[in-house]
Amino acid sequence: MRRTTPLRALAATATLSALVLAGCGGDDPEVEDPTTSEAPTDAEATSAPTDDTAATTDTAQDTGAPADDTTATTEAAGPVTSTDGAFELTLPEGWLDVTSQVEQEVELAVRDDEMTDDFFTNLVVASEEPIDDLEQSIEVAAAQVAGSDGEFEMLDPIEVDGQEALGFLLTRTTSGVPVAQTQWWVEHGDRLYVATFSAAQSQQEATQPLMEELLDSWSWTD
């Protein structure tokens, strides 16, 4: 059954991705994301939201970052499969599978092993139930996550292994580091997949080919 405009869940996915990146990119995994007060931040909503109650900064902060960046990483050796088994990606050289580091449920979390400008370039994929008003919901969610200090722009649709994906580019400051997040929303089967590619804002253009390489390698397996 499709749901209508779960903005809290949509925005929470972007917030979760930012918090994961903040945890991977800094020495202190408990550092607060200064932009979370501007948007719905209940990271628990990425798995099974049950109501429209406003989310809290503390909840998202508690679920967003791995406890230990030095453990539970897997260097890519061939395709990496999502938690639900629906798709797989081939990682660029030097990238790691860090899905097991994320306390909140996600389908996939991968990152570069090398930090650039105090940040690990990173891709996080979460999933939700499909919704009716996808395009409108994405735009409203992007504006809420950007808040008063960030900016966003809607992007032309692309294809992810034959499925249309809608997306936006968001720039904001996370844990004191200006970041650029490109988020793609693609429906497949009975799920809506949300893929967030993030990098230091200074590296946005340089990392664009990495995002394209990852999305080009995306293959549905179910």
N, C-alpha and C positions, 0 to 999 in steps of 0.2 A: 504494500500500500504506500503510495507516494504521500509525502507531507508537504505543507506549504510554508515557505519562507522561515526556516529555522535559523534566524540571523545569529542567535547566540552560538549555535554549533558551527556555523560558517566562520564567524570571526574567531572562535576559539581555536580552530585549526591553524590559522595564521599565527595566533599568539603562541600556541604550542610550538610551532616550528621556530619562532624567534627565541623562545626560551631554551629549546634544545640547542640552538646555535650559540646562545649565550653561555650555556653550560660547557659546550665543547670548546668555545673560544677563549675562555678566561680561566684563571686559577681558582676562582671562588664560585662553585656551582650554585650558591644560594644568593648571588647578587640579584638585586631587584631590577626588573625590566621597567625603565622609567616611563614607557608609553602605555603600560597596561591600564592605567587609570582612565584612558580615553576610550576604551573599547570593552565589549564583553570578553571576559578572560577566563571563563570556567573551562579549563582544559578537559575536565571530565565529560564535557558535552561532546567531545569527539567520538566517544564510544556509544553512548546511549542516552541522549538528553530526554528528560521526561516532562519538563515543564518550561515555562518562560521566565522563571525567576532570574533576576539579575545576578550575574556571576561576580566573584570577588577576586581581587588581585592575589590574596594569600593562597587561594586554591590553585590558581594557575602556577604560582611560584613554586608551590610544594610539589607539583607533578611534572615540572618542565625539564629539569636538568638531571643528568646522570650523576651518581654519587662519586664515581671514580673514573676519570677520563683515561686512565692507563690500563684499564681492564676491559674484558669482554668485547674486544674489537676483532674483526676477522678480515684479513687481507683478501682482496678479490682473487679468486682462482676460477675463472669462468663465470657464467651468469649467476646472479644473486636472485633468489626467489622471494616473493612477498610472503608475509605471514599467512595470508589466506590462500596462497597458492594460485592466485588468479593471474599473475603476471611475473615476468622476470626482467632484469636489467643486466647489461654488461657494463661494469664499472671502468672508468678511465684508469690508466696506470697510476699507482700510488694512492688510490682511494681505498677506504675501509668500510666494511659493513658494521655499523654501530647500533643496529636495531635493538640489541639486547641491553644497551645502556639506557634506553628511554623507558622511564617508569610507566608513563601513560601508554595505552595500547595504540600502536601504529602498524601500518602494513610494511613499511620499510624506512630505514634511516641510514644514509651513507654520507661520507664526507672525505674530503681530501686529507691526507695524513700530514700535510705541511700547512702551517698557518701563514696567512698573507695579510698584512696590515692588521694584526691582532685578531684575526678571524679565520675560522675553518670554513671554506666553501663547502656547501652542504645541501643535500636533497632529502626532504622528509615527505613521505606519502602516507596519508590517512584515508579512511573511507567512511562514508555515511550512507544512510538510505537515500534513494533518489528523491528529488523534490520537483514540484510543478513549475515554479517560476524561477528557474535556475539563473537566467541572465540578469534579471532584476535583483535577485538575492545577492549575487556575487558583487554587483556594483555597490549596493548598500553596505554589505559587509566590508568591502575594501575601504569605503569612506570612514566607517566606524573604527576599523583597525588603524588606519592612518592617523586618525585623531586630528587635533589642531596643529600639531607640529610636523606631521608627515605629509607626503603627497602620493597620489596614485594616478595611473592612467590605464584605461581599458585597452586591451590588445586585440588584434585581429585573430579570429579563430585559427587553430592549427589542427592537424590530425595526429593522434597518438595510436599507432598501429591500427589505422583505419577508422578510429572513433573520433568524432569532432570534440575538441577541447576548447573551452572558453577560458580567458585568463586576464590578469591585470599585472602591472608592475607597480610595486610599492616601495617607497624609500622612507626610512624612519631611523631613529637612533635606538639601539638596543645595548644596554649595559655600557653606555658611553661610546659605542662604536657606531658610526653611520653605516647602515646596511641597505642593500637593495634586495628585495624579494620578488621573484616572479612566480605567480601561482597559477596553475592550470587545473581546471575542473572538467572531468571527463566521466560520462556515465557508461557503465559496462555491466550487462546483465542486470542484477538487482541491486547494484551498488553505485555510489557516486564516489569517485576517487579524486582526491585533492593532493596535487603534487606541488610542493613549495621548494623552489631553488633559491638559495640565499648566498650572498657573498658580501664582502666589504664593499661599500658603495664605490670606493676608488677603483675596484676591480670589476665593476659591472660589465664594461665592454670586453675586457680581457677574458672573462669567464663565460661569456655568451656561447662560444663554441663548445664548452664543456656541457652546458645545459642542453644544447642541441644534440650533442653526442649521446647523452643519457636518454633523452626522449626518443631519438632515432633507434636506440637499442631496445626500447620497450616492446615487449612481446606478450600478448595475452596467451595464457596457457590453459585456461579452463574451457 
